[in-house]
Amino acid sequence: MAAPLEGELVVATKIHSAFIGTELAVGLKATAGGGGVKPPLVICGVLLANSVEATVRVAANFGFTVRLRGDACWLCDKRDLTGRLWPAEDVHQLTLALLDGEYAGITTVDEIPRR
């Protein structure tokens, strides 16, 4: 089960990226203190090819180092514009491949140490 640790920043989102319309960037900047060093982010969530992907891309564009827990994300089958139905696992793997390297390092739950 995923749950925030005591004292961790929690934001409620209303649109695709957790950075848009929230205080997430401000809160993360405060976490960094006066040194200006942005903390690395570990991201996981529901709808990998939607809100998770949007949040990862915005975080990377803001200069954060992002580690995406690929095995702690979920999504569903997706129909493309030609009508072809893509299985969730195929969409999952393609989305991870598109984000890997340029926007995030793809990791697993076991690869990221717990505090």
C-alpha positions as CSV (number, residue, x, y, z in Angstrom):
1,M,0.0,0.0,0.0
2,A,1.3,3.5,-0.9
3,A,0.9,6.2,1.7
4,P,2.7,9.4,2.5
5,L,5.2,9.4,5.4
6,E,4.6,11.7,8.2
7,G,5.4,15.3,7.1
8,E,5.4,14.5,3.4
9,L,3.7,17.0,1.1
10,V,0.3,15.9,-0.2
11,V,-1.5,17.9,-2.9
12,A,-4.9,17.3,-4.4
13,T,-5.0,17.7,-8.2
14,K,-7.8,18.8,-10.4
15,I,-6.3,18.3,-13.9
16,H,-3.7,16.1,-15.5
17,S,-0.4,17.3,-14.0
18,A,0.1,17.5,-10.3
19,F,2.1,20.7,-10.9
20,I,-0.7,22.7,-12.6
21,G,-3.1,24.6,-10.3
22,T,-1.4,23.3,-7.1
23,E,1.3,24.4,-4.7
24,L,3.5,21.3,-5.5
25,A,6.4,23.2,-7.0
26,V,6.4,25.8,-4.2
27,G,6.2,23.0,-1.6
28,L,9.1,21.1,-3.2
29,K,11.1,24.3,-3.4
30,A,10.6,24.8,0.3
31,T,11.7,21.3,1.0
32,A,15.0,22.0,-0.8
33,G,15.7,24.9,1.6
34,G,17.8,27.9,0.7
35,G,20.3,26.0,-1.4
36,G,18.1,25.9,-4.4
37,V,18.8,22.2,-5.0
38,K,15.7,20.5,-6.2
39,P,14.9,17.2,-4.4
40,P,14.6,14.1,-6.6
41,L,11.1,13.0,-7.1
42,V,9.7,9.5,-7.0
43,I,6.4,9.2,-8.9
44,C,3.8,6.5,-9.2
45,G,0.1,6.5,-9.7
46,V,-3.0,5.7,-11.7
47,L,-3.4,6.3,-15.4
48,L,0.2,6.2,-16.4
49,A,-0.5,7.3,-20.0
50,N,-2.4,10.3,-18.7
51,S,-1.9,12.1,-15.4
52,V,1.2,10.3,-14.3
53,E,2.9,10.9,-17.7
54,A,1.8,14.6,-17.6
55,T,3.2,15.1,-14.1
56,V,6.5,13.3,-15.0
57,R,7.0,15.5,-18.1
58,V,6.2,18.8,-16.3
59,A,8.5,17.8,-13.4
60,A,11.4,17.1,-15.8
61,N,10.7,20.4,-17.6
62,F,10.9,22.2,-14.2
63,G,14.4,20.6,-13.8
64,F,13.6,17.9,-11.3
65,T,15.3,14.5,-11.4
66,V,12.4,12.1,-11.7
67,R,12.4,8.4,-10.9
68,L,9.2,6.7,-12.1
69,R,8.2,3.5,-10.4
70,G,7.0,1.6,-13.5
71,D,5.6,-1.3,-11.5
72,A,3.6,1.0,-9.2
73,C,1.6,2.6,-12.0
74,W,-1.7,1.4,-13.6
75,L,-3.6,2.1,-16.8
76,C,-6.2,0.6,-19.0
77,D,-6.6,-0.6,-22.6
78,K,-6.6,2.3,-25.1
79,R,-8.3,2.5,-28.5
80,D,-6.3,4.5,-31.1
81,L,-7.7,6.7,-33.8
82,T,-7.9,3.8,-36.3
83,G,-10.1,1.9,-33.9
84,R,-7.4,-0.6,-32.8
85,L,-7.6,-1.6,-29.2
86,W,-4.2,-1.7,-27.5
87,P,-3.9,-3.9,-24.4
88,A,-3.0,-2.1,-21.2
89,E,0.3,-3.9,-20.9
90,D,1.4,-2.7,-24.3
91,V,0.4,0.9,-23.6
92,H,2.2,0.6,-20.2
93,Q,5.5,-0.6,-21.7
94,L,5.4,2.0,-24.6
95,T,4.7,4.8,-22.2
96,L,7.6,3.8,-19.9
97,A,9.8,3.6,-23.0
98,L,8.8,7.1,-24.1
99,L,9.6,8.6,-20.7
100,D,12.8,6.7,-20.0
101,G,15.9,8.7,-20.1
102,E,14.7,12.1,-21.3
103,Y,12.0,12.6,-18.7
104,A,12.6,10.0,-16.0
105,G,14.6,7.1,-14.8
106,I,12.3,4.1,-14.8
107,T,12.7,2.0,-11.6
108,T,10.8,-0.6,-9.7
109,V,9.4,-0.4,-6.1
110,D,12.3,-2.6,-4.9
111,E,14.9,-0.4,-6.5
112,I,14.1,2.7,-4.5
113,P,15.2,2.7,-0.9
114,R,12.7,3.6,1.8
115,R,13.4,6.1,4.5
